[in-house]
Amino acid sequence: MRIVFIRHGHPDYTRDCLTELGRKQAAAAAQRVSGEGISRIFSSTNGRALETAGFTADLLGLEVEGCDFMREISWGSLPSPWELVDAWVASGEPLMDAGWEEAPGFAANPRLLTCVRQKAEAADAWLAELGYVREGAYYRVREEVRTEVTVAAFGHGGETSAFLSRIFNLPFPFVCAACGADFTGVTIVQLPCRPGELVTPRFEIMNDARHIAGGKIAYGQ
């Protein structure tokens, strides 16, 4: 199975929709992923993600399957994960610290920690529905999974970072720093189709944003 992760386009956060620039980015992203063999489209139910997904759905003639668990993470009025990561880097702290949840900043925001944990659990549940069952640190491929499929997942910076952190067994702060995506950046992950075996995912491509000229990483929601 291949999962094509696409971050939403440039947003109007107040109205939870895309700006005119975001719509142009979403249209370009649709063209970018049109040849990936996508058979199902999943999306966060946040408006900016649904609108982005709609461009690809219309181009491919597919329905968008809204998923509440793909909605963006929340951190309230406290510093965002990216602000905390920047502070770590500024102070020379290692981003690969396995005990990141107990570190200052993250430990002070139980709302954020709860969201990240919930995203991890939801990621496992979603993958199980698609035929990949979490077993320890890896995924057991169900016997009925006999055909390679490609699905798209339209989401957000924090939510996708939490998902990738879980499936690759990497600290969340590291993924936020190393795997941050541009608006409509495309990341593709592959899970081998080997029925009955334990498998680990691998990156096929990371944050491909060549379809948006001059795109710059904008961290956050």
Buried (B, 14 or more C-beta within 10 A) or exposed (E): BBBBBBBBBBBEEEEBBBBEEBBBBBBBBBEBBEEBEBEBBBBBEBBBBBBBBBBBBEBBEBEBBBBEBBBBBEBEEBBBBBBBBBEBEEEEBEBEBEEBBEBEBBEEBEEBBEBBBEBBEBBBEBBBEBBBBBEEEBBBBBEEBEEEBBBBBBBBBBBBBBBBBBBBEBBBBBBBBBBBBBBBBBBBBBBBBEEEEBBEBEEBEBBBBEBBEEBEBBBBB
